[in-house]
Amino acid sequence: MSQAAESSPLRPEHFRRQDESDDALFYREPRLVTHIDDAAIEAVSRFYGELIPPRALVLDLMTSWVSHLPASLHPAGVAGLGMNAEELAQNPVLTERIVQDLNRDPVLPWADSTFDAAIVTVSVQYLTAPPLVFAEVGRVLKPGAPFAVAYSNRCFPTKAVAAWLSLDSRAQAELIGLYFRLAGTFTPPQAFDISPGPGSDPMFVVVARRLPVIPGA
């Protein structure tokens, strides 16, 4: 365990949820809808297009039937991990599909240093052990690869963790930044407000990059 993890201010009560029933039941039925409006989708897609290098192998974590990646990106591949097989099957950009509940099993099924970039879009609020998941993302990313966590003000409130629901958008960025720091494998995170403007859903992204791998560390 890293020193950062040992000094974590996070407590079990921060990750309690109104609905503590099995997440597999909640996500059993496919939801083929978008959870942010078109302008917010365009904003996050544009951001990903500027952040992720061409021909990258991308990890789309906690994904659904839409990956929010721009058509111009032309990635080498996109591995999608989500909760509903039908939603993943409907996502045309995915070249690999994994159904996995990260709250039950945070260990990712890929080798170290596999991916050139990773994204989580409007889903981070549902993680009940986010530092463990972030550490796993760090493990499967190549050194220098970005991990972008995008969020808005929309969620399923019964499944979002208590800490998330208690915070405003600025404090939520700080919370995500804490997850990055506790993972122990990322550069200092940066927060971006990419909101389209009045009348549209707000949109924010927190990004950090995988630190160099130190042999024997």
N, C-alpha and C positions, 0 to 999 in steps of 0.2 A: 504494500500500500504506500502511495506517495505521501510526503509530508503535507501536501495541500489537502489530500483526502482526509488525513487524520485531523486537520484543523477545520473541517467543514462546519459552517454554521447551520447547515440544513438538518432538519429533524423529521422524524416520521410524520408528524402532524402536518408538515408542509405539503405532503403528498397524499393526504387523504382526499377522497372524492365523495360527492353526494351519492353516487351510484358505485358501490364496490362489488357489484356482481361481475361475473366472468366477462371480460371484454369480448371474448369470442361470440358471446350471445348478442352483444350490442352491435357488432359489426357483421353479424351473420347475413343479413340482407344487404345486397349491393345498393349503394347510393350513387347513381350515375348523374350527379349534379355537381355544379361548381360551388365552392364555398366562399368565394370572393367575386366581386363584380368584374366585368370585362376590362375596365380601365386598370384595376388592380392587377389582374392577370397579365395585361400587357406590360405593366411596370415591372413586375417581378421577372417576366420573361426577358425583357430587355436587360435587366440587371444581370441575370444569369448568362446572357449572351456576351456581355462585356467581361464577366468574371472568368468564365470557363474557357480554356483554350480549345481551339479547333482539334478535332479528332481525339478528344479526350474520352477516356473510359469513366463513366459517371455512375455514382451510386445515388439512387433516388430513394431515400429512406422514408418509411411511413407514407408511402405513396398510394395512389388510387388509379383512376382511369385517365387522369391528366397529369403530365409531368411538368408542365409550365416551362419547358425548354423551347427556345425559339427554333423555328424550322431551319434557319440559316446556320445553326450550330454544327450540324453533321457530325455528331459524336461517333467515336469508334464503337461504342456500345453503351447501353444504359441498363444497369441492373436495378430492378425495382423490388423493394421489400414492403409488404403491406399486410393488411388483415383480412382482405376479402379476395378470393381467387377469381371471381367473376370480374371484379373491378380491374384487377391486374390484367386479365385476359383482354379487356377492352382497351387497354392502353397501347397504342400502336408503336410508340417509340421504344418500348422495352424489348431488350434482347435476352433478358433473363428475368424470371419471376419467382419470388420466394414469398410464401405465406408464413409469417412469423409474428408472434406477440412478444414485443420487446420488453413488456412489463413482466412477462413470465420468464423469458430467456433473452438476456441482453447480448449474448455472444453471437457475433455475426459470422456467417458461414463462408468467409472468404479468407484467403491467405494474407499475410502481412504485405503492405505496400502494393496493393492491387490497383487502386483507383487513382485517377488524376484529379478528381473533384467529387464532392459529396454535397447533397442538398437535402433539406427538410423544409417542406412548404406547408404552412398553417397547421402543423400537427405537434409541435414540440410540447404544447401545453398538456398533452395526454401522457407524457412519460412519468412514471413513478420512481424511476431510478436513473435520472438523466446523466449524472456524472459517469456511471458505468457504461451507458450507451455511447456517450461522447468519447470515452477512452477507447472503446471498440472502433468507433469511426476513425479515431487517430491511428489505431493499429493498422487498419486496412488501407489508409491513404498513403500515397508516396510522399516523401519529404517535399515540403513547399506547396503541396496541393491544398486548395481552399475547401473549407467546409462552411456553407452558407445556410443559415437558419432564418427563414422568412416567416413573418407572422403578421396578423391583422388583429382586429377587435372582435372577430367572429370565432365561435367555438361551440361545441356541445357542452354546456355548462355542467351537466351532471357527471361528465367524464373528465373534465379538466381538473387539475390538481388545485388544492386550496391556495397555495402560494401564488399561482398564476392569477387566479380570480381576484385576489386581494390587491393587485398591483395595477398601476397605470402603464401606458405603453413605454415610457422612459424607464421605469423600474423593471419592467419585463425585459428590456434590453440588458439591464444590469444583471438580472437573474440568469439570462442566457450566458452572459459574460462570465458569471460565476461557474456555470457548468463547464465552460471551456477551461477555466483556470484549474478547477478541481480534477479535470481529466488528466492534466499534467503533460500533455503532448502537443500543445498548440501555442502559437505566438499570441501576444496580447490581442484580444478581439477588438474589432471596430464595428460601430453601429451606424446604420444609414437609414435615413427617412426618405423613402422613395414613393411616398403617397402621391397619387395622381392629382389631388386637389379637391376642392369643395364638391360635394355631391357624390363622391366615390368612396369606396372603402379605403381606410388608411392602410399603408403598407410599410413595413419596416424589415430590415435585414441585419443580422449580426454575423460577421465573417471573421474567421481566424484561419491560419494556415498550419499545416503539420510541421512540427519542428524537425530538424535533422535527426536521424536515428544515430545514437551513440552506441557503438559496439560494446557489448558487455554491460550496458546500463539496465 
